[in-house]
Amino acid sequence: MEAIAYMEGPIVKGNVTFIQNGCSENVHVHVYLTGLDPGKHGFHVHEKGDLTNGCTSTGGHFNPDKMDHGAPDDEVRHVGDLGNVEADANGIVDTTFTDHLISLTGKRTIIGRGLVVHELTDDLGRGSHPDSKKTGNAGGRLACGVIGVKHKLVHGCTATTGNT
């Protein structure tokens, strides 16, 4: 299955594609964003695919397991914790990574949920700020989009919408 989110903010724009070749396989993520300040920016799947009030309508990080915030490779993390993406000197992110916890099907589906890039570096739950264990203290929301189905490629899996 393949999904895509078109990201838009006042300055930041781009798209993010998600590919999952099998129900229990890792999800491959390709991020292309422009208009960011150089450096690392928190990058998260949020619980709601609601943009009625801009990026603030997407709610908190997608966290069906009720865990603390963490890094993508941590055992304890929100499902939506994808860590940081890093913009180059021209403010462009063009990167690919895989994630083992998000899914395009089942209980941890990200289909229909919000995707947000933040203004600051995500401290991965390791900071001393009170928001560290909740949001990674990643600051404001620069751009967001809703993750939607692009192609159904997975056989034997059913995609369920993440909006509740």
Summary of the structure (lengths in Angstrom):
residues: 164
radius of gyration: 14.5
end to end distance: 21.2
largest distance: 44.8
contacts: 557
relative contact order: 0.30
helix: 7%
strand: 38%
